[in-house]
């Protein structure tokens, strides 16, 4: 936007502070009063009928502007740009972070925080429902949480730009919305139930486009059985388990009839005493106004020991939670159980520990005895086998042959059992490799469209640092076991390219030039060099121009002989190669999310979940 058009009405636009599928949020200053606000401009290029969309948007915003509740972002004014016809809305502004950003950094929250966030959101929705306003598009991106843990809801009742348009992240839609039925209060209950589910177990109940196809997510919402939170995390309390399942009922008539009823259920659940050693949820107080995509700190005491990082631009899909942990401590807010350091005994585990599966027992083999003979003993041992009466029926060779046959039969069954166990283990390993392939295929496809900035600098020996890198392209390749297992993958590899803006130039004397040349090739960096000569045409130095690119590689190799997976990261955290052993199979998919965050330079716990493989000398 040019300087000549940085005014909307009486507001002077400042820097961009947020961007999503509906539009862009700017910091703004009100002329005269100097009041700091947030202004959101809406995209009209996606609308089938821009004039009808602007009219409908204005009507919806007018309805929302009548809502006055501490948990709802207050609308101050709306308008349409005189030059470009772009609609906009001015809202009061306060520092906060979205629930999406919180979950991106910390997938699972403590149960008390789930109750507190859910209750505040339900109370805000109940106020809107009482005034005839349905949200209709509740997601983790429009629940905003400030440094004191107070929640505000934004983006109420925004119309779709086209009748058949779907949100980019549809995992919170209700089944009736998937079928094209207009939403009502019970649809908001379903969406909030899906958010409660994700806060409890770390993933949406019906998947997301980041881990599966859009069509599969919609089909799961409409038709698939709803998983119970406690089936994924057995620590989930029964009250929350039942509450979430009722909110996620497929039929609207089986859900809570509105957000007020859901809030009452959450309020009752919150009265249950906390387990020893776990803090109570924060007391919700009236929050100051909140803007849709603020820039500074959120409830950072919820983080699991993440280090502070510079603020990055907010993106609805690739948001980061930026450090402000002291805000909670300054207000005396309790430290949630999930914020405790690794190793403390009373923290909530990432996943219920499961006893190793027992090796299947083979059937006990007993000798078949004639009906007239004595009852056989429990053991088939020759020393305890009763001798049948009668000299003709008591042949030693016959007894030995019978024992040998029993042993051969037992050994054959054990071998078949061992082969079955081995086959099952290989199939499990193959299933993990397919999961990795599907995950990173979706991951690469999304990032090839979004092309985000990667929040990491790469130090380069003697040259400084490669900065300002952005995702350019990526590709996933696989290899199977061949004739031994054509449907089983032995390798899944993600190769990607990051690119910056400016070339890096340096000079090296002839002796040092060789070492730099070897290093650049080892790191996979493109470079050009030319000789620099003095006035007597003698070689003075080699001049290197290094392309601002990083080629990263994430490679999974399955060892079916030892039933293990080795993960190789090349130029991911820094230049060089590092090997890891992924978590065990029962660790779920959380480690894949943490690996994806590591690739993108976001705060990640991957190094605490996987085991570093130290190279042997």
Order of alpha helices (4+ residues) and beta strands (2+ residues): beta-beta-beta-beta-alpha-beta-beta-beta-alpha-alpha-beta-beta-alpha-alpha-alpha-alpha-alpha-alpha-alpha-alpha-beta-beta-beta-beta-beta-alpha-beta-beta-beta-beta-beta-alpha-alpha-beta
